[in-house]
Amino acid sequence: MSSDGLTYTVTLRDGLKYSDGTKITAEDFVYTWERMVDPATASEYSYLASDSHLVNVADIIAGNKSVDELGVKAEGNKVIFTFSNPSPQFKSLLSFSNFVPQHKEFVEKTGKQYGTKSDKQIYSGPFKVENWNGTSGSFKLVKNNNYWDAKHVKTKTINIQTVKKPDTAVQMYKQSQLDFASISSTSAIFNSNIKNKDVVTVPEATTSYMTYNETGKVKGLDNLKIRQALNLATDRKGIVEAAVDTGSVPDRSNGC
């Protein structure tokens, strides 16, 4: 990161490959960002790129500038990001799945089928997906031997099964048909299983919130100070315990 916080340089390690053996390049990351903010892609997560404060990102998403004016460029094995304002959250954004590298040639060759089934995807992580057709109830994660750190990936196969009913998943776990199942979906499932010796509490980010009507229909809610006062007076713990009896805990952010 530059001293003024307006430039972030990422250097790729040597020998990076996709699951088919083709080289992962800095240009792939540039393409990923450009494709995400391109209005033609209509990405639901383009707002994440917008929040990054990359140069020209808002104008590109709005259709006022071309994607090649985005503040991300490739120089050899380096990806250079430039910002209009400092972006302290940027490093965290890079871990989001939408920013993993995409192989331009593969994406364009696959066309509208890209990402719709396991053989219409290309992988850069420790595993690749097999036997998924877009709606499969079960599929596999298989070790990607072209992953840069494959020697430390000890698990060769992970079997994934989609179980639509939470109570069914819990019963399958108890019958040793699943390795884990969530008990936080309903109060009934949670309260009948919370004392089970196998229960492990794991923090998970789940977005459930109430928002204010700022249209003017409710007098006062369009006033920032009133919203801030209501926010400070809100008993988050009490609301969660009363309305979400599934072991949830309140968020610590201070929205208003």
Secondary structure as GFF3:
##gff-version 3
##sequence-region A 1 256
A	DSSP	beta_strand	7	11	.	.	.	ID=ss1
A	DSSP	alpha_helix	26	37	.	.	.	ID=ss2
A	DSSP	alpha_helix	46	51	.	.	.	ID=ss3
A	DSSP	alpha_helix	57	61	.	.	.	ID=ss4
A	DSSP	three_ten_helix	67	69	.	.	.	ID=ss5
A	DSSP	beta_strand	72	75	.	.	.	ID=ss6
A	DSSP	beta_strand	78	82	.	.	.	ID=ss7
A	DSSP	alpha_helix	90	93	.	.	.	ID=ss8
A	DSSP	three_ten_helix	97	99	.	.	.	ID=ss9
A	DSSP	alpha_helix	104	110	.	.	.	ID=ss10
A	DSSP	three_ten_helix	111	113	.	.	.	ID=ss11
A	DSSP	three_ten_helix	118	120	.	.	.	ID=ss12
A	DSSP	beta_strand	127	130	.	.	.	ID=ss13
A	DSSP	beta_strand	138	143	.	.	.	ID=ss14
A	DSSP	three_ten_helix	150	152	.	.	.	ID=ss15
A	DSSP	beta_strand	157	161	.	.	.	ID=ss16
A	DSSP	alpha_helix	166	174	.	.	.	ID=ss17
A	DSSP	alpha_helix	187	193	.	.	.	ID=ss18
A	DSSP	alpha_helix	224	233	.	.	.	ID=ss19
A	DSSP	alpha_helix	236	243	.	.	.	ID=ss20
###
